[in-house]
Amino acid sequence: MLDVWGRERLILADQPITASDGALVVHPAAPVASLAVLPSPGALAAEGGTLSPPRP
């Protein structure tokens, strides 16, 4: 559980992650990272990367 976007959330990731000032920070070890965020926030934005739509 990490405190991000104003509340505690369960983050499942295939890359190392941390929380910094309420933001999720991915420390990529590979060109592509997969994340699951529960509960899901209303919207996400990426700095220094791009987001793909959720998988069905």
N, C-alpha and C positions, 0 to 999 in steps of 0.2 A: 504494500500500500504506500502510495506517495501522495503528498498534499500538493495537488496541482489544480489550477483553474478554480480556486476557491473552495475545494473540498478534497477529502481523501478519495483516491481512485485506485482501483486495481489495474496495473499496467502489465500486460504480457508482451514481451519483446524478444526478438532473436538477436538483439544488439545490446550492449551495455547502455543503461539509462540512469539519469539522476534528475532531481528536481532542484531548480534554482529560482528563488523569488517567485514561486508559484507557477513556473513554466516547466514543461517537460523538456529535458535536454538529452538527445540521442548522441552517443559517442560511437559513430559507425566504425565497424571493423571490416565491413563489406560495402559494396556500392549501393545495395538495396537493403532496407530494413522493413520488417513487418511488425506492426503494433496492434494490440487490441486494448482499448480503454473502456473500463467499466466503472461506474455508469458512463455512458457516452456523453461528451459535452455537446452543446448545441452547434458549435462550429469549431473548426480547426484551421490554423494557418501555419505555414512553414517559413522559417527564415533560413536561407542558404540551401534550400532544397525544394522539391515539389511533392505534392500529395496525390496519390491515386485514389479513385473512388473505392469505397468498401467492397469487399468480395461478398457475393451472395451466400 
